[in-house]
Amino acid sequence: MSSILAIISMKKEQIAGGAPIFYADSIGEQQSIAFKLEKILDATAHDLKNGTMIIIKHA
C-alpha cells in the first residue's frame, strides 16, 4: 500500500487534506521543493499535471 506524504501545489484554493501541503509560486519552485522532499523522505514525486505534485511512499 502507498501513502501520500506531502502535496506541493501552485493552487492554494484547490488543495486541502491531511497530508502536509507546500505552496509554490512557480513551476521551478514546485519542482525544487518536490525533489528535495523526495530525497529527504526517500519517496517518489509524481506530477499530476494540474499544478500539483504529490510525494508518495510506495510500500
TASUL-V438283 format. One record per residue. N is the residue number from 0. RES is the residue in one small letter. D_LAST is the distance of its C-alpha to the last C-alpha in whole Angstrom. Layout:
N/RES/D_LAST
N/RES/D_LAST
//
This chain:
0/m/5
1/s/6
2/s/8
3/i/11
4/l/12
5/a/16
6/i/18
7/i/21
8/s/24
9/m/28
10/k/29
11/k/29
12/e/31
13/q/28
14/i/25
15/a/24
16/g/21
17/g/19
18/a/17
19/p/19
20/i/21
21/f/23
22/y/26
23/a/28
24/d/31
25/s/31
26/i/28
27/g/29
28/e/28
29/q/25
30/q/23
31/s/24
32/i/22
33/a/19
34/f/19
35/k/20
36/l/17
37/e/15
38/k/16
39/i/17
40/l/13
41/d/11
42/a/10
43/t/11
44/a/14
45/h/15
46/d/19
47/l/20
48/k/24
49/n/25
50/g/26
51/t/22
52/m/19
53/i/16
54/i/13
55/i/9
56/k/6
57/h/4
58/a/0
//
